[in-house]
Each structure stands twice: as C-alpha cells, then as structure tokens.
C-alpha cells in the first residue's frame, strides 16, 4: 500500500470524524478535510480518504459519514482555510454515486443482517461506529433499491436512515 499523506497528523483527534476502513483505501494516497456544519459539532472536520489528481483536486475514496453532497468517486476541489491547506470547497465532477446514512440506535439485532443485505444488493459500506453505517449506491437505479430496502427496515423500527444530499 502506498503511503497516505495526512495534512495535519498532530492535530487533536477530537476535532475529526475519522474513516477507519475506507472502501477504496487501496486507491487513496491523501487525506483531506471537509468542514462540518455547526449543527454537527463538536467535531469540526471529517477527514476524507482521497486520491490526489492535481494540486487541489481529489477523487473521494470513502463514503462520507456526515458531509453532505459528496459521494464516493466524486472529484472535489480544495483550497486553504485558516491553517489547513486542503479543505473541501465543492464537487468539480460528480461520480453519480449516492450516499445513505443508517442509524441503528439501540436496535442491536438487525445491524449485521442489514449490513449483509445491503452488500447483497451491491452496496459498499463503511461503519463509523457501532450504530452508524454509511452506504454507497452506484447510480440512481441502485439508490432506489437501497432506499426501498431501508424504508422497509425503518418502517419495521430497525433503523433510521437519511440520504447524503442536502
């Protein structure tokens, strides 16, 4: 595996939402910052695993847990902000992928079953914590299948979900 370049390796981890197992880790060679909205604080940034394409453009190699309107495979622009050199400013080229976030809360039983069913539907998944799962859908048709499945599970009281679009 290639070395991953991290912008500020010595910063306080409490400021960041981290990706322990990014789905395209083997493609990534850089970690950048996406600023979180005030409502998602106390964490200020989500660190995104990316592949650097040029000085300030990157391909997203993980499924965002909290950042909206960015999906796996999107090409994003960055610019300096405060003391950080690489902060997301927007999407330069959408990948066509869709993001879903699934919150299980205290319903422990269906967690692994739901994750396996999502993978069987062709989704890639990333766990943020024991209760939060990020889900990738490759296109609009796949996203509808995932949404239908998650809506059925939400109606049964197994989970709560949202899309990654604002």
Steps between C-alpha positions, in 0.01 A plus 500: 500500500624849417564745779203721586582868534319666788481876514526545882591170667555662841159670533256408773306189393194636682468759220458231234260234382732225375464217248654182642424280198447710184352288222756609239800514736719338233428790260556778751828683555391807696269612783327837484253692718131565443361758740187390685205733553458656843210262580738200480753640746699441729695330220611768251612287206447168332826365365446354153725240340565618145718448195685817404442588133684835494594776745149568628276230345434159651286190444303391810595147611268460802129529572437824693345453845389859562592725205211564264503515119824303459505134397746222432686566174415871479782728389520785749681833517687626803656825611683623809293609800655640815799276582381211279625472144241252365138573593215392273338786309267302274445226247672551164365181340228282654552126479130418482521307829252554786561493875269374774559517876342235720456548876424189704480654846435229755345247258793259512337199335471598131829695469712226342205359307426841345867551411513159330179568308636835381817328377284238325326788321844604369570784744834582653479585870711669770438493874560828683404348836297213636184695415579695181545345157579687175370335183600555136263455206663505157225677303140625513343155444718340768424791735127435460550132590698600809244764599212251464683245716591757767146644504361151564746446786428846642126428494570177697681710763846352435676821399477862393660613175570811297655582166829682468342785303399828656 
